[in-house]
Structure formats: C-alpha cells, structure tokens
Amino acid sequence: MGLTLIGLITAAFLIYAIKWIKHRIEYAVSDAVFVKAQEMPTLSFQVAGKVIEVYKDMGDWVEKGEVLARIEPEDYKLQLEMIESKINSLRAQREALRIQLDRVSKEVRLSLESATLTSEETLKKEEYLRAQMGELEVQIELLRKDRERLKDLLDKGLIPKRKYEEVETNYLALLERKKALQKSVEELRLAYEKSLVGVSMARASLSKVKELENQLRVLEEEIAALEKQKESALRDLEKTTLKAPFSGYIAKRFINVGDVIRAGQPAFSLINTDTLYVEVLLEETKLRGIKKGNKAYVRLDAYPDVVLEGRVQEISPVSAATFALAPRDVSAGEFTKVVQRIPIKIELKDKRLLRVGMGGRVEIKRE
C-alpha cells in the first residue's frame, strides 16, 4: 500500500515536472512586468499668473479640449486692449493721411497739368504772333519801297498827291500794327516765363506727395508690427486657459486655486489610456524564440485570476542598463557577470484594467 502511494506521488511529480519543463520551453516567463503609458505628459500653463479656477482632480476623466484650469486673465486682457487701442489710433491716422495724400496728389497733378498746358499755349501764341510779324515786315518793306518810288514821282509832278498819301497812310498803319504785335509778343514771353515758374513749382510740390507717401508707409509698418503684437497677446490670453490635448485620466494635480505659478510650472499629469502598454524586462537568457507578433499572456498582481491576452509589439535593441543613470564602470578591470534584461513592449487587447505602475507576471509564447 505504501509503495503504491509512493509510486502515485512520484508519477504525479514526474507529470508536473514534465509539464513545467515543457511550459518553460514553449514560453518565456518573467515577473519583471510594469504597466506604462506612451503618452503621459505633464501639462502646464505657458504664461504666468494666479490660478483662479481648477475644474479637474486626480482620477477624473477628461475629453480632448476640455478646460482643466484657468489663471487670472485681466493683465493679458489689458495688454490686448492697449495694443488694439494703438492700432485703432494708427488706423485713424492712416485714413486721414490717405485722404490728405489723395487730395494733395490731385491738386499737384492738376496744377502741373494746368501750368504745362498754359506754357504750351503761350508758346504757341508767341510763335504765331512772331510768324505774323515776319509777314508784316515783308509788307512794310514793300510799302517802304513803294513810298520812296512814289515820293520821287510826286516830286517830279508825275503822280497826284492823293496816291502818294494813300501809300503813306498804309505804311504808317503797318508800322503801328508792328508795334502792337511786338508788344503782344513781349507780353506773351513774360507770360511764358511765368508759366515755366508755375511748372517748376508744381513739380516741386511732388516732394510733398512723396513725403506723405513715406509717412503712410511708416504708419503701415507700425500697424503691421502692432498686429503681430496683437496676435501674440491673443495667444497669451488664450493660454490663461489650460485645456486637455487629448482624452484621458488625470494622473496628478499639482496646482490649487490661489497659487501664483510661473510659465512652464507643472499643473496636471494626464494619461492617454489608448497608449497604455505592458513593459517586460526579460532576461537575455530567455530571448530564444521571442519575436514581434508572439502571443503574450499577462496576469496583473491586482487581478491574479484575470488573464489578459496581447502580442509582442516591440523588442528593444539595447538592454535596460544601457540608459541607466549610473551605468556600470568596468574600465578598471573589475567585472561581475550580471544577466542583462531586454525591454519588450506588449500591446494588450483589453486595457480597461491597466493602471500605470502596476506589476504582474507574463508568459510569452516562443516560436
């Protein structure tokens, strides 16, 4: 009876041992399991100020774009209003300057056109009168010769006196007409010279137009610079409200109402639950047969009776000790053999039970 019992116990032990060995051959098992999140940023205000409202606390679920907290916005509103006031004032100056520039430009253009037209017309009139004087001088020369010839004939008694007097009258009339034309030409010359002065003055007035254009350009540049300041002030005002960049749970709250915080000071830690995963620090001696896509079974310490199924998503090309804060120094020749651990990322199908920092046990199916 005793031998039978011993035999049964031995057989049971052998069966368990064979199954255990077979399981260890088919699976890589490790207790170095940690739940982590790919996205767990620390959120902060990008401007300084006093916290006036806090809407969320640790463990609260938030939607993307939901407001988490606010800081006092009055200083930023005042800065924005001051910039807008300057912009409005400069815009009013710009509008007045545009009206003045338009008026002055028209006046200068009309003045220049009028002076140019007057000088051209005056010059044409002068040329016309000079042409008439040329013709008149030809007529006067002819009458002078006729007058001298008739005078000789009159002295000899060959012609009546009346005929000579008729030529004399015409000759004197042409001389008077010549004097009148000469005077008109002189007056036109003076008028032409005055018109040239008007043209010069009109052209000189163009400098005033250029001056107004330069003033307008400077105003445009000032307004453009203030517009950029306004955009910056608007962004600062928007930054007085802290919003969630994605949906997730608040892991920690670092601020309270009444706190005076600086830009960049931590306010909340937010976890993106869609990025939760399990990291396994697997011994290098167990890497045989472990590849991307292998099935993995995880038991969390918090839920030992629940098996979570997943797959190997990534296998690190370096050991966990490579990026340690205090790496081992073996340059002195002292060296103790230590089994290195390779980080392996496992993506689970069901992440509802996962919490960052949880531990557990994993079994990875080998190929």
Secondary structure, DSSP 8 states (H G I E B T S, - for coil): -HHHHHHHHHHHHHHHHHHHHHHHHHEEEEEEEEEEES---EEE-SS-EEEEEE---TT-EE-TT-EEEEE--HHHHHHHHHHHHHHHHHHHHHHHHHHHHHHHHHHHHHHHHHHHHHHHHHHHHHHHHHHHHHHHHHHHHHHHHHHHHHHHHHHTT-S-HHHHHHHHHHHHHHHHHHHHHHHHHHHHHHHHHHHHHHHHHHHHTHHHHHHHHHHHHHHHHHHHHHHHHHHHHHHHHHTTEEE-SSSEEEEEE---TT-EE-TT-EEEEEE-GGGEEEEEEEEGGG-TT--TT-EEEEEETTEEEEEEEEEEEEE-SS-GGGG-SS----TTS-------EEEEEEEES--TT--TT-EEEEEEE--
